[in-house]
């Protein structure tokens, strides 16, 4: 007599293979999402860097905070936001001998340099020279006016 049904063992093996394939594709999908968010963060950093350079061309110094880029003269419509979480982009303006954040009046000392940072999800290394806050985490991707990372 001939049977036209699958055995229990064949069904279990088939379901096991399908579940392994689903797990592999799901983990790859989440990795791609993290990579695309990191690419967006790097693009945001470049947009902010360009706005900072325009600010410096007009004012002969970098601003004390990123909020100055959206003030009266709009260099940016708004500061770009992290694509996934409530993380912030780190910014630290410096003068020759002091941190510009310590200044009461930024017109007396020119902010001549800065470090701009972001927290990348897929980065395993930290290229930041100083510990800088990017919201609740430390930035692990930093750049300066010259694009040094």
N, CA, C and O atoms as CSV, one atom per row, in Angstrom:
chain,resi,resn,atom,element,x,y,z
A,1,UNK,N,N,0.815,-1.174,0.000
A,1,UNK,CA,C,0.000,0.000,0.000
A,1,UNK,C,C,0.874,1.259,0.000
A,1,UNK,O,O,1.871,1.315,0.719
A,2,UNK,N,N,0.518,2.246,-0.782
A,2,UNK,CA,C,1.307,3.458,-0.934
A,2,UNK,C,C,0.666,4.599,-0.136
A,2,UNK,O,O,-0.542,4.826,-0.205
A,3,UNK,N,N,1.533,5.330,0.644
A,3,UNK,CA,C,1.041,6.470,1.440
A,3,UNK,C,C,1.318,7.768,0.691
A,3,UNK,O,O,2.344,7.898,0.023
A,4,UNK,N,N,0.409,8.720,0.803
A,4,UNK,CA,C,0.573,10.026,0.162
A,4,UNK,C,C,0.800,11.150,1.177
A,4,UNK,O,O,0.517,12.307,0.867
A,5,UNK,N,N,1.285,10.859,2.337
A,5,UNK,CA,C,1.478,11.861,3.391
A,5,UNK,C,C,2.961,11.943,3.758
A,5,UNK,O,O,3.745,11.037,3.475
A,6,UNK,N,N,3.320,13.064,4.398
A,6,UNK,CA,C,4.690,13.236,4.880
A,6,UNK,C,C,4.811,12.630,6.267
A,6,UNK,O,O,3.847,12.612,7.032
A,7,UNK,N,N,5.982,12.142,6.582
A,7,UNK,CA,C,6.205,11.617,7.930
A,7,UNK,C,C,6.497,12.781,8.876
A,7,UNK,O,O,6.821,13.885,8.438
A,8,UNK,N,N,6.381,12.524,10.144
A,8,UNK,CA,C,6.644,13.551,11.157
A,8,UNK,C,C,8.086,14.021,11.076
A,8,UNK,O,O,8.350,15.212,11.241
A,9,UNK,N,N,9.009,13.134,10.830
A,9,UNK,CA,C,10.417,13.486,10.721
A,9,UNK,C,C,10.672,14.427,9.538
A,9,UNK,O,O,11.449,15.373,9.671
A,10,UNK,N,N,10.058,14.196,8.425
A,10,UNK,CA,C,10.217,15.071,7.255
A,10,UNK,C,C,9.676,16.471,7.531
A,10,UNK,O,O,10.270,17.461,7.107
A,11,UNK,N,N,8.565,16.555,8.230
A,11,UNK,CA,C,7.978,17.857,8.579
A,11,UNK,C,C,8.892,18.619,9.544
A,11,UNK,O,O,9.087,19.824,9.383
A,12,UNK,N,N,9.441,17.943,10.524
A,12,UNK,CA,C,10.325,18.586,11.506
A,12,UNK,C,C,11.589,19.099,10.819
A,12,UNK,O,O,12.020,20.221,11.086
A,13,UNK,N,N,12.182,18.304,9.946
A,13,UNK,CA,C,13.389,18.725,9.233
A,13,UNK,C,C,13.097,19.940,8.350
A,13,UNK,O,O,13.891,20.880,8.311
A,14,UNK,N,N,11.979,19.927,7.651
A,14,UNK,CA,C,11.614,21.050,6.789
A,14,UNK,C,C,11.402,22.325,7.601
A,14,UNK,O,O,11.881,23.393,7.218
A,15,UNK,N,N,10.690,22.216,8.715
A,15,UNK,CA,C,10.472,23.392,9.571
A,15,UNK,C,C,11.776,23.905,10.173
A,15,UNK,O,O,11.953,25.113,10.328
A,16,UNK,N,N,12.680,23.009,10.510
A,16,UNK,CA,C,13.982,23.424,11.055
A,16,UNK,C,C,14.777,24.213,10.017
A,16,UNK,O,O,15.365,25.247,10.332
A,17,UNK,N,N,14.790,23.724,8.792
A,17,UNK,CA,C,15.511,24.423,7.723
A,17,UNK,C,C,14.897,25.794,7.476
A,17,UNK,O,O,15.620,26.777,7.317
A,18,UNK,N,N,13.581,25.869,7.442
A,18,UNK,CA,C,12.901,27.151,7.222
A,18,UNK,C,C,13.200,28.125,8.356
A,18,UNK,O,O,13.446,29.304,8.102
A,19,UNK,N,N,13.182,27.652,9.606
A,19,UNK,CA,C,13.433,28.559,10.739
A,19,UNK,C,C,14.870,29.067,10.734
A,19,UNK,O,O,15.108,30.225,11.079
A,20,UNK,N,N,15.840,28.226,10.351
A,20,UNK,CA,C,17.233,28.678,10.262
A,20,UNK,C,C,17.366,29.754,9.183
A,20,UNK,O,O,18.040,30.762,9.395
A,21,UNK,N,N,16.735,29.548,8.042
A,21,UNK,CA,C,16.786,30.553,6.972
A,21,UNK,C,C,16.147,31.872,7.397
A,21,UNK,O,O,16.655,32.942,7.060
A,22,UNK,N,N,15.049,31.808,8.127
A,22,UNK,CA,C,14.391,33.033,8.616
A,22,UNK,C,C,15.290,33.755,9.605
A,22,UNK,O,O,15.394,34.981,9.556
A,23,UNK,N,N,15.942,33.025,10.502
A,23,UNK,CA,C,16.839,33.665,11.471
A,23,UNK,C,C,18.013,34.341,10.776
A,23,UNK,O,O,18.396,35.450,11.150
A,24,UNK,N,N,18.579,33.700,9.784
A,24,UNK,CA,C,19.716,34.284,9.059
A,24,UNK,C,C,19.289,35.552,8.318
A,24,UNK,O,O,19.991,36.562,8.357
A,25,UNK,N,N,18.156,35.500,7.652
A,25,UNK,CA,C,17.711,36.678,6.901
A,25,UNK,C,C,17.307,37.817,7.830
A,25,UNK,O,O,17.523,38.981,7.492
A,26,UNK,N,N,16.726,37.515,8.992
A,26,UNK,CA,C,16.335,38.553,9.952
A,26,UNK,C,C,17.558,39.260,10.519
A,26,UNK,O,O,17.574,40.487,10.623
A,27,UNK,N,N,18.582,38.495,10.887
A,27,UNK,CA,C,19.785,39.135,11.441
A,27,UNK,C,C,20.479,39.980,10.376
A,27,UNK,O,O,21.005,41.049,10.686
A,28,UNK,N,N,20.488,39.522,9.141
A,28,UNK,CA,C,21.065,40.321,8.060
A,28,UNK,C,C,20.286,41.604,7.828
A,28,UNK,O,O,20.870,42.650,7.544
A,29,UNK,N,N,18.975,41.522,7.948
A,29,UNK,CA,C,18.119,42.694,7.763
A,29,UNK,C,C,18.410,43.750,8.827
A,29,UNK,O,O,18.514,44.935,8.511
A,30,UNK,N,N,18.542,43.325,10.094
A,30,UNK,CA,C,18.824,44.284,11.154
A,30,UNK,C,C,20.217,44.886,10.996
A,30,UNK,O,O,20.426,46.056,11.315
A,31,UNK,N,N,21.169,44.096,10.506
A,31,UNK,CA,C,22.503,44.633,10.240
A,31,UNK,C,C,22.476,45.689,9.153
A,31,UNK,O,O,23.166,46.704,9.249
A,32,UNK,N,N,21.678,45.455,8.115
A,32,UNK,CA,C,21.542,46.446,7.045
A,32,UNK,C,C,20.891,47.722,7.562
A,32,UNK,O,O,21.279,48.820,7.163
A,33,UNK,N,N,19.909,47.589,8.445
A,33,UNK,CA,C,19.264,48.778,9.012
A,33,UNK,C,C,20.264,49.603,9.811
A,33,UNK,O,O,20.305,50.826,9.684
A,34,UNK,N,N,21.073,48.933,10.639
A,34,UNK,CA,C,22.075,49.652,11.427
A,34,UNK,C,C,23.075,50.356,10.511
A,34,UNK,O,O,23.461,51.497,10.766
A,35,UNK,N,N,23.488,49.677,9.455
A,35,UNK,CA,C,24.432,50.278,8.516
A,35,UNK,C,C,23.861,51.499,7.823
A,35,UNK,O,O,24.568,52.485,7.617
A,36,UNK,N,N,22.584,51.442,7.460
A,36,UNK,CA,C,21.978,52.603,6.793
A,36,UNK,C,C,21.800,53.760,7.768
A,36,UNK,O,O,21.949,54.919,7.380
A,37,UNK,N,N,21.485,53.465,9.028
A,37,UNK,CA,C,21.384,54.546,10.019
A,37,UNK,C,C,22.751,55.181,10.262
A,37,UNK,O,O,22.853,56.399,10.411
A,38,UNK,N,N,23.803,54.358,10.303
A,38,UNK,CA,C,25.153,54.902,10.477
A,38,UNK,C,C,25.549,55.779,9.286
A,38,UNK,O,O,26.185,56.817,9.466
A,39,UNK,N,N,25.177,55.368,8.078
A,39,UNK,CA,C,25.464,56.189,6.895
A,39,UNK,C,C,24.728,57.522,6.981
A,39,UNK,O,O,25.278,58.551,6.588
A,40,UNK,N,N,23.508,57.525,7.480
A,40,UNK,CA,C,22.738,58.768,7.661
A,40,UNK,C,C,23.419,59.660,8.693
A,40,UNK,O,O,23.492,60.876,8.517
A,41,UNK,N,N,23.915,59.057,9.766
A,41,UNK,CA,C,24.613,59.848,10.785
A,41,UNK,C,C,25.862,60.513,10.206
A,41,UNK,O,O,26.126,61.684,10.479
A,42,UNK,N,N,26.629,59.768,9.407
A,42,UNK,CA,C,27.831,60.348,8.791
A,42,UNK,C,C,27.458,61.470,7.822
A,42,UNK,O,O,28.160,62.478,7.746
A,43,UNK,N,N,26.368,61.304,7.088
A,43,UNK,CA,C,25.909,62.357,6.178
A,43,UNK,C,C,25.466,63.585,6.975
A,43,UNK,O,O,25.733,64.715,6.566
A,44,UNK,N,N,24.793,63.373,8.107
A,44,UNK,CA,C,24.398,64.493,8.971
A,44,UNK,C,C,25.617,65.253,9.484
A,44,UNK,O,O,25.618,66.483,9.531
A,45,UNK,N,N,26.654,64.510,9.868
A,45,UNK,CA,C,27.892,65.145,10.345
A,45,UNK,C,C,28.483,66.019,9.233
A,45,UNK,O,O,28.942,67.130,9.501
A,46,UNK,N,N,28.476,65.533,8.001
A,46,UNK,CA,C,29.001,66.332,6.885
A,46,UNK,C,C,28.153,67.580,6.639
A,46,UNK,O,O,28.696,68.636,6.316
A,47,UNK,N,N,26.838,67.473,6.786
A,47,UNK,CA,C,25.955,68.638,6.626
A,47,UNK,C,C,26.265,69.682,7.700
A,47,UNK,O,O,26.351,70.875,7.410
A,48,UNK,N,N,26.430,69.224,8.936
A,48,UNK,CA,C,26.745,70.146,10.031
A,48,UNK,C,C,28.119,70.770,9.811
A,48,UNK,O,O,28.295,71.967,10.038
A,49,UNK,N,N,29.097,69.971,9.368
A,49,UNK,CA,C,30.441,70.515,9.083
A,49,UNK,C,C,30.369,71.616,8.036
A,49,UNK,O,O,31.013,72.654,8.188
A,50,UNK,N,N,29.598,71.405,6.982
A,50,UNK,CA,C,29.464,72.436,5.942
A,50,UNK,C,C,28.840,73.711,6.501
A,50,UNK,O,O,29.279,74.812,6.170
A,51,UNK,N,N,27.822,73.570,7.342
A,51,UNK,CA,C,27.186,74.737,7.959
A,51,UNK,C,C,28.162,75.463,8.883
A,51,UNK,O,O,28.171,76.693,8.936
A,52,UNK,N,N,28.979,74.706,9.609
A,52,UNK,CA,C,29.972,75.327,10.481
A,52,UNK,C,C,31.002,76.120,9.673
A,52,UNK,O,O,31.432,77.194,10.096
A,53,UNK,N,N,31.392,75.599,8.529
A,53,UNK,CA,C,32.354,76.320,7.699
A,53,UNK,C,C,31.740,77.599,7.129
A,53,UNK,O,O,32.416,78.625,7.047
A,54,UNK,N,N,30.467,77.548,6.735
A,54,UNK,CA,C,29.788,78.768,6.272
A,54,UNK,C,C,29.696,79.794,7.397
A,54,UNK,O,O,29.891,80.989,7.173
A,55,UNK,N,N,29.399,79.324,8.607
A,55,UNK,CA,C,29.334,80.213,9.770
A,55,UNK,C,C,30.695,80.887,9.974
A,55,UNK,O,O,30.776,82.093,10.209
A,56,UNK,N,N,31.766,80.078,9.880
A,56,UNK,CA,C,33.104,80.637,10.084
A,56,UNK,C,C,33.456,81.652,9.000
A,56,UNK,O,O,34.099,82.658,9.299
A,57,UNK,N,N,33.058,81.422,7.762
A,57,UNK,CA,C,33.335,82.387,6.691
A,57,UNK,C,C,32.691,83.741,6.981
A,57,UNK,O,O,33.270,84.779,6.661
A,58,UNK,N,N,31.516,83.743,7.576
A,58,UNK,CA,C,30.811,84.994,7.866
A,58,UNK,C,C,31.230,85.632,9.182
A,58,UNK,O,O,31.172,86.855,9.311
A,59,UNK,N,N,31.651,84.838,10.161
A,59,UNK,CA,C,31.902,85.353,11.512
A,59,UNK,C,C,33.355,85.239,11.964
A,59,UNK,O,O,33.690,85.702,13.054
A,60,UNK,N,N,34.214,84.642,11.165
A,60,UNK,CA,C,35.637,84.487,11.464
A,60,UNK,C,C,35.919,83.621,12.683
A,60,UNK,O,O,37.013,83.685,13.245
A,61,UNK,N,N,34.962,82.822,13.095
A,61,UNK,CA,C,35.130,81.884,14.209
A,61,UNK,C,C,34.011,80.852,14.138
A,61,UNK,O,O,33.011,81.039,13.446
A,62,UNK,N,N,34.201,79.781,14.855
A,62,UNK,CA,C,33.151,78.768,14.947
A,62,UNK,C,C,32.208,79.136,16.077
A,62,UNK,O,O,32.625,79.810,17.019
A,63,UNK,N,N,30.952,78.718,16.015
A,63,UNK,CA,C,30.018,79.066,17.088
A,63,UNK,C,C,30.313,78.280,18.366
A,63,UNK,O,O,30.924,77.212,18.339
A,64,UNK,N,N,29.863,78.837,19.466
A,64,UNK,CA,C,30.028,78.198,20.767
A,64,UNK,C,C,29.156,76.944,20.857
A,64,UNK,O,O,29.538,75.961,21.492
A,65,UNK,N,N,27.978,76.983,20.217
A,65,UNK,CA,C,27.079,75.824,20.210
A,65,UNK,C,C,26.433,75.689,18.837
A,65,UNK,O,O,26.416,76.639,18.056
A,66,UNK,N,N,25.907,74.517,18.551
A,66,UNK,CA,C,25.259,74.274,17.257
A,66,UNK,C,C,23.974,75.072,17.097
A,66,UNK,O,O,23.503,75.260,15.975
A,67,UNK,N,N,23.399,75.544,18.199
A,67,UNK,CA,C,22.169,76.336,18.128
A,67,UNK,C,C,22.355,77.618,17.317
A,67,UNK,O,O,21.396,78.129,16.738
A,68,UNK,N,N,23.576,78.137,17.271
A,68,UNK,CA,C,23.846,79.362,16.502
A,68,UNK,C,C,23.633,79.154,15.005
A,68,UNK,O,O,23.433,80.121,14.269
A,69,UNK,N,N,23.675,77.900,14.546
A,69,UNK,CA,C,23.505,77.620,13.114
A,69,UNK,C,C,22.056,77.783,12.663
A,69,UNK,O,O,21.786,77.887,11.467
A,70,UNK,N,N,21.129,77.806,13.612
A,70,UNK,CA,C,19.709,77.949,13.274
A,70,UNK,C,C,19.147,79.275,13.771
A,70,UNK,O,O,17.930,79.444,13.842
A,71,UNK,N,N,20.015,80.207,14.113
A,71,UNK,CA,C,19.571,81.499,14.649
A,71,UNK,C,C,19.047,82.436,13.581
A,71,UNK,O,O,18.355,82.020,12.652
A,72,UNK,N,N,19.393,83.735,13.728
A,72,UNK,CA,C,18.915,84.750,12.788
A,72,UNK,C,C,19.343,84.447,11.356
A,72,UNK,O,O,18.520,84.408,10.442
A,73,UNK,N,N,20.628,84.237,11.180
A,73,UNK,CA,C,21.122,83.811,9.865
A,73,UNK,C,C,21.078,82.287,9.865
A,73,UNK,O,O,21.822,81.639,10.602
A,74,UNK,N,N,20.231,81.734,9.062
A,74,UNK,CA,C,20.043,80.279,9.087
A,74,UNK,C,C,21.050,79.586,8.184
A,74,UNK,O,O,20.997,79.681,6.958
A,75,UNK,N,N,21.963,78.891,8.833
A,75,UNK,CA,C,22.902,78.047,8.097
A,75,UNK,C,C,22.301,76.656,7.938
A,75,UNK,O,O,22.641,75.920,7.011
A,76,UNK,N,N,21.415,76.311,8.844
A,76,UNK,CA,C,20.649,75.067,8.785
A,76,UNK,C,C,19.206,75.376,9.154
A,76,UNK,O,O,18.951,76.209,10.025
A,77,UNK,N,N,18.273,74.719,8.505
A,77,UNK,CA,C,16.863,74.884,8.884
A,77,UNK,C,C,16.649,74.380,10.313
A,77,UNK,O,O,15.975,75.018,11.121
A,78,UNK,N,N,17.242,73.219,10.600
A,78,UNK,CA,C,17.229,72.661,11.953
A,78,UNK,C,C,18.430,71.738,12.083
A,78,UNK,O,O,18.962,71.251,11.085
A,79,UNK,N,N,18.848,71.503,13.303
A,79,UNK,CA,C,19.956,70.585,13.543
A,79,UNK,C,C,19.461,69.170,13.231
A,79,UNK,O,O,18.428,68.759,13.759
A,80,UNK,N,N,20.167,68.421,12.392
A,80,UNK,CA,C,19.709,67.059,12.076
A,80,UNK,C,C,19.580,66.198,13.329
A,80,UNK,O,O,20.385,66.299,14.255
A,81,UNK,N,N,18.571,65.365,13.341
A,81,UNK,CA,C,18.325,64.474,14.466
A,81,UNK,C,C,18.776,63.063,14.126
A,81,UNK,O,O,18.782,62.666,12.961
A,82,UNK,N,N,19.149,62.321,15.136
A,82,UNK,CA,C,19.558,60.935,14.954
A,82,UNK,C,C,18.418,60.148,14.313
A,82,UNK,O,O,17.266,60.313,14.715
A,83,UNK,N,N,18.704,59.298,13.328
A,83,UNK,CA,C,17.636,58.609,12.603
A,83,UNK,C,C,16.910,57.523,13.397
A,83,UNK,O,O,15.864,57.050,12.954
A,84,UNK,N,N,17.422,57.119,14.537
A,84,UNK,CA,C,16.813,55.991,15.237
A,84,UNK,C,C,16.397,56.307,16.665
A,84,UNK,O,O,15.305,55.939,17.097
A,85,UNK,N,N,17.261,56.980,17.387
A,85,UNK,CA,C,17.008,57.171,18.816
A,85,UNK,C,C,17.064,58.645,19.166
A,85,UNK,O,O,17.117,59.508,18.290
A,86,UNK,N,N,17.051,58.913,20.441
A,86,UNK,CA,C,17.122,60.307,20.886
A,86,UNK,C,C,18.568,60.729,21.149
A,86,UNK,O,O,18.819,61.656,21.919
A,87,UNK,N,N,19.509,60.050,20.511
A,87,UNK,CA,C,20.910,60.436,20.645
A,87,UNK,C,C,21.126,61.793,19.991
A,87,UNK,O,O,20.384,62.187,19.091
A,88,UNK,N,N,22.128,62.486,20.441
A,88,UNK,CA,C,22.470,63.786,19.883
A,88,UNK,C,C,23.809,63.679,19.165
A,88,UNK,O,O,24.547,62.709,19.337
A,89,UNK,N,N,24.102,64.668,18.379
A,89,UNK,CA,C,25.435,64.773,17.801
A,89,UNK,C,C,26.263,65.631,18.749
A,89,UNK,O,O,25.824,66.702,19.170
A,90,UNK,N,N,27.451,65.162,19.079
A,90,UNK,CA,C,28.313,65.894,20.004
A,90,UNK,C,C,29.030,67.025,19.300
A,90,UNK,O,O,29.408,66.900,18.136
A,91,UNK,N,N,29.218,68.133,20.008
A,91,UNK,CA,C,29.936,69.286,19.454
A,91,UNK,C,C,30.729,69.935,20.570
A,91,UNK,O,O,30.193,70.222,21.640
A,92,UNK,N,N,32.010,70.166,20.315
A,92,UNK,CA,C,32.859,70.820,21.292
A,92,UNK,C,C,33.749,71.820,20.559
A,92,UNK,O,O,34.693,71.429,19.872
A,93,UNK,N,N,33.452,73.100,20.704
A,93,UNK,CA,C,34.259,74.156,20.090
A,93,UNK,C,C,35.404,74.510,21.024
A,93,UNK,O,O,35.226,74.565,22.241
A,94,UNK,N,N,36.578,74.750,20.454
A,94,UNK,CA,C,37.740,75.074,21.271
A,94,UNK,C,C,38.451,76.301,20.715
A,94,UNK,O,O,38.423,76.583,19.517
A,95,UNK,N,N,39.082,77.010,21.627
A,95,UNK,CA,C,39.943,78.136,21.251
A,95,UNK,C,C,41.383,77.689,21.466
A,95,UNK,O,O,41.634,76.537,21.817
A,96,UNK,N,N,42.306,78.581,21.259
A,96,UNK,CA,C,43.722,78.219,21.372
A,96,UNK,C,C,44.051,77.700,22.770
A,96,UNK,O,O,44.749,76.695,22.905
A,97,UNK,N,N,43.564,78.361,23.796
A,97,UNK,CA,C,43.972,77.983,25.153
A,97,UNK,C,C,42.808,77.567,26.045
A,97,UNK,O,O,43.019,77.294,27.227
A,98,UNK,N,N,41.602,77.510,25.525
A,98,UNK,CA,C,40.473,77.213,26.399
A,98,UNK,C,C,39.356,76.530,25.615
A,98,UNK,O,O,39.334,76.552,24.385
A,99,UNK,N,N,38.453,75.937,26.340
A,99,UNK,CA,C,37.252,75.351,25.753
A,99,UNK,C,C,36.232,76.477,25.591
A,99,UNK,O,O,35.963,77.202,26.549
A,100,UNK,N,N,35.672,76.633,24.419
A,100,UNK,CA,C,34.734,77.737,24.167
A,100,UNK,C,C,33.467,77.627,25.005
A,100,UNK,O,O,32.787,78.630,25.221
A,101,UNK,N,N,33.136,76.433,25.478
A,101,UNK,CA,C,31.955,76.280,26.322
A,101,UNK,C,C,32.143,76.942,27.679
A,101,UNK,O,O,31.162,77.236,28.362
A,102,UNK,N,N,33.399,77.183,28.083
A,102,UNK,CA,C,33.677,77.844,29.355
A,102,UNK,C,C,33.610,79.364,29.254
A,102,UNK,O,O,33.665,80.052,30.273
A,103,UNK,N,N,33.491,79.896,28.041
A,103,UNK,CA,C,33.489,81.344,27.845
A,103,UNK,C,C,32.121,81.936,28.143
A,103,UNK,O,O,31.096,81.349,27.798
A,104,UNK,N,N,32.105,83.081,28.774
A,104,UNK,CA,C,30.854,83.802,28.991
A,104,UNK,C,C,30.465,84.530,27.716
A,104,UNK,O,O,29.304,84.512,27.307
A,105,UNK,N,N,31.445,85.172,27.091
A,105,UNK,CA,C,31.204,85.942,25.873
A,105,UNK,C,C,32.143,85.419,24.795
A,105,UNK,O,O,33.360,85.568,24.907
A,106,UNK,N,N,31.588,84.809,23.751
A,106,UNK,CA,C,32.438,84.203,22.730
A,106,UNK,C,C,33.081,85.225,21.801
A,106,UNK,O,O,33.919,84.858,20.978
A,107,UNK,N,N,32.709,86.497,21.913
A,107,UNK,CA,C,33.309,87.495,21.028
A,107,UNK,C,C,34.704,87.901,21.490
A,107,UNK,O,O,35.482,88.436,20.700
A,108,UNK,N,N,35.031,87.655,22.752
A,108,UNK,CA,C,36.345,88.051,23.237
A,108,UNK,C,C,37.434,87.051,22.847
A,108,UNK,O,O,38.597,87.431,22.712
A,109,UNK,N,N,37.075,85.789,22.666
A,109,UNK,CA,C,38.028,84.757,22.261
A,109,UNK,C,C,37.439,84.042,21.054
A,109,UNK,O,O,36.266,83.668,21.058
A,110,UNK,N,N,38.243,83.854,20.035
A,110,UNK,CA,C,37.759,83.188,18.836
A,110,UNK,C,C,37.824,81.665,18.999
A,110,UNK,O,O,38.860,81.107,19.361
A,111,UNK,N,N,36.705,81.018,18.725
A,111,UNK,CA,C,36.673,79.558,18.703
A,111,UNK,C,C,37.280,79.142,17.361
A,111,UNK,O,O,36.671,79.345,16.311
A,112,UNK,N,N,38.465,78.567,17.402
A,112,UNK,CA,C,39.218,78.302,16.184
A,112,UNK,C,C,39.169,76.850,15.734
A,112,UNK,O,O,39.658,76.530,14.650
A,113,UNK,N,N,38.605,75.983,16.521
A,113,UNK,CA,C,38.584,74.571,16.192
A,113,UNK,C,C,37.347,73.931,16.807
A,113,UNK,O,O,36.695,74.530,17.663
A,114,UNK,N,N,37.032,72.744,16.383
A,114,UNK,CA,C,35.912,72.010,16.982
A,114,UNK,C,C,36.089,70.521,16.736
A,114,UNK,O,O,36.860,70.093,15.877
A,115,UNK,N,N,35.367,69.765,17.500
A,115,UNK,CA,C,35.235,68.323,17.277
A,115,UNK,C,C,33.746,68.037,17.229
A,115,UNK,O,O,32.990,68.463,18.103
A,116,UNK,N,N,33.340,67.323,16.214
A,116,UNK,CA,C,31.941,66.976,15.985
A,116,UNK,C,C,31.851,65.463,16.033
A,116,UNK,O,O,32.637,64.775,15.383
A,117,UNK,N,N,30.891,64.932,16.802
A,117,UNK,CA,C,30.843,63.491,16.970
A,117,UNK,C,C,29.456,62.901,16.880
A,117,UNK,O,O,28.451,63.601,17.001
A,118,UNK,N,N,29.421,61.585,16.661
A,118,UNK,CA,C,28.173,60.825,16.604
A,118,UNK,C,C,28.427,59.443,17.203
A,118,UNK,O,O,29.568,58.988,17.291
A,119,UNK,N,N,27.358,58.798,17.604
A,119,UNK,CA,C,27.450,57.414,18.072
A,119,UNK,C,C,26.980,56.509,16.950
A,119,UNK,O,O,25.817,56.558,16.548
A,120,UNK,N,N,27.900,55.666,16.435
A,120,UNK,CA,C,27.572,54.718,15.376
A,120,UNK,C,C,27.271,53.358,15.991
A,120,UNK,O,O,28.008,52.881,16.854
A,121,UNK,N,N,26.196,52.743,15.547
A,121,UNK,CA,C,25.778,51.460,16.107
A,121,UNK,C,C,26.705,50.310,15.728
A,121,UNK,O,O,26.925,49.408,16.536
A,122,UNK,N,N,27.246,50.327,14.527
A,122,UNK,CA,C,28.050,49.200,14.047
A,122,UNK,C,C,29.543,49.392,14.228
A,122,UNK,O,O,30.320,48.528,13.822
A,123,UNK,N,N,29.965,50.487,14.819
A,123,UNK,CA,C,31.391,50.743,14.979
A,123,UNK,C,C,31.935,49.973,16.179
A,123,UNK,O,O,31.343,49.976,17.258
A,124,UNK,N,N,33.067,49.319,15.971
A,124,UNK,CA,C,33.709,48.597,17.070
A,124,UNK,C,C,34.907,49.369,17.608
A,124,UNK,O,O,35.493,48.982,18.619
A,125,UNK,N,N,35.272,50.458,16.938
A,125,UNK,CA,C,36.408,51.261,17.384
A,125,UNK,C,C,35.939,52.674,17.725
A,125,UNK,O,O,34.903,53.135,17.245
A,126,UNK,N,N,36.710,53.334,18.546
A,126,UNK,CA,C,36.425,54.712,18.924
A,126,UNK,C,C,37.555,55.577,18.393
A,126,UNK,O,O,38.698,55.428,18.825
A,127,UNK,N,N,37.257,56.486,17.457
A,127,UNK,CA,C,38.303,57.335,16.885
A,127,UNK,C,C,38.297,58.734,17.480
A,127,UNK,O,O,38.971,59.622,16.958
A,128,UNK,N,N,37.552,58.955,18.560
A,128,UNK,CA,C,37.473,60.285,19.175
A,128,UNK,C,C,38.675,60.508,20.091
A,128,UNK,O,O,39.030,59.640,20.889
A,129,UNK,N,N,39.291,61.673,19.967
A,129,UNK,CA,C,40.445,62.011,20.794
A,129,UNK,C,C,40.042,62.323,22.236
A,129,UNK,O,O,40.811,62.082,23.166
A,130,UNK,N,N,38.837,62.859,22.416
A,130,UNK,CA,C,38.353,63.187,23.755
A,130,UNK,C,C,37.031,62.457,23.983
A,130,UNK,O,O,36.334,62.098,23.034
A,131,UNK,N,N,36.703,62.248,25.242
A,131,UNK,CA,C,35.415,61.646,25.572
A,131,UNK,C,C,34.346,62.715,25.404
A,131,UNK,O,O,34.362,63.739,26.086
A,132,UNK,N,N,33.413,62.463,24.483
A,132,UNK,CA,C,32.369,63.440,24.178
A,132,UNK,C,C,31.016,62.752,24.268
A,132,UNK,O,O,30.850,61.630,23.788
A,133,UNK,N,N,30.066,63.416,24.874
A,133,UNK,CA,C,28.733,62.857,25.036
A,133,UNK,C,C,27.897,63.030,23.775
A,133,UNK,O,O,27.850,64.107,23.180
A,134,UNK,N,N,27.240,61.947,23.385
A,134,UNK,CA,C,26.262,61.970,22.290
A,134,UNK,C,C,24.926,61.534,22.884
A,134,UNK,O,O,24.400,60.479,22.529
A,135,UNK,N,N,24.389,62.332,23.771
A,135,UNK,CA,C,23.167,61.952,24.472
A,135,UNK,C,C,23.523,61.059,25.636
A,135,UNK,O,O,24.327,61.442,26.485
A,136,UNK,N,N,22.943,59.877,25.694
A,136,UNK,CA,C,23.188,58.960,26.815
A,136,UNK,C,C,24.412,58.078,26.581
A,136,UNK,O,O,24.793,57.324,27.476
A,137,UNK,N,N,25.036,58.148,25.411
A,137,UNK,CA,C,26.212,57.332,25.094
A,137,UNK,C,C,27.376,58.237,24.716
A,137,UNK,O,O,27.188,59.415,24.411
A,138,UNK,N,N,28.567,57.678,24.741
A,138,UNK,CA,C,29.740,58.425,24.309
A,138,UNK,C,C,29.883,58.309,22.795
A,138,UNK,O,O,29.645,57.247,22.219
A,139,UNK,N,N,30.271,59.401,22.162
A,139,UNK,CA,C,30.502,59.382,20.714
A,139,UNK,C,C,31.643,58.418,20.397
A,139,UNK,O,O,32.620,58.339,21.142
A,140,UNK,N,N,31.519,57.695,19.303
A,140,UNK,CA,C,32.605,56.810,18.877
A,140,UNK,C,C,33.066,57.128,17.452
A,140,UNK,O,O,33.908,56.422,16.896
A,141,UNK,N,N,32.513,58.187,16.868
A,141,UNK,CA,C,32.902,58.650,15.539
A,141,UNK,C,C,33.025,60.172,15.613
A,141,UNK,O,O,32.036,60.865,15.853
A,142,UNK,N,N,34.227,60.686,15.407
A,142,UNK,CA,C,34.455,62.131,15.528
A,142,UNK,C,C,35.187,62.665,14.298
A,142,UNK,O,O,35.905,61.939,13.611
A,143,UNK,N,N,34.985,63.938,14.049
A,143,UNK,CA,C,35.675,64.620,12.963
A,143,UNK,C,C,35.944,66.061,13.385
A,143,UNK,O,O,35.321,66.579,14.312
A,144,UNK,N,N,36.869,66.687,12.700
A,144,UNK,CA,C,37.193,68.080,12.986
A,144,UNK,C,C,37.025,68.898,11.702
A,144,UNK,O,O,36.558,68.356,10.700
A,145,UNK,N,N,37.389,70.178,11.699
A,145,UNK,CA,C,37.184,70.996,10.497
A,145,UNK,C,C,37.896,70.476,9.249
A,145,UNK,O,O,37.491,70.774,8.126
A,146,UNK,N,N,38.933,69.716,9.451
A,146,UNK,CA,C,39.721,69.222,8.321
A,146,UNK,C,C,39.289,67.814,7.888
A,146,UNK,O,O,39.913,67.206,7.018
A,147,UNK,N,N,38.239,67.318,8.491
A,147,UNK,CA,C,37.745,66.002,8.125
A,147,UNK,C,C,38.541,64.856,8.723
A,147,UNK,O,O,38.356,63.703,8.335
A,148,UNK,N,N,39.427,65.162,9.667
A,148,UNK,CA,C,40.199,64.097,10.310
A,148,UNK,C,C,39.275,63.296,11.207
A,148,UNK,O,O,38.451,63.835,11.945
A,149,UNK,N,N,39.445,62.009,11.114
A,149,UNK,CA,C,38.580,61.135,11.902
A,149,UNK,C,C,39.363,60.350,12.893
A,149,UNK,O,O,38.792,59.559,13.644
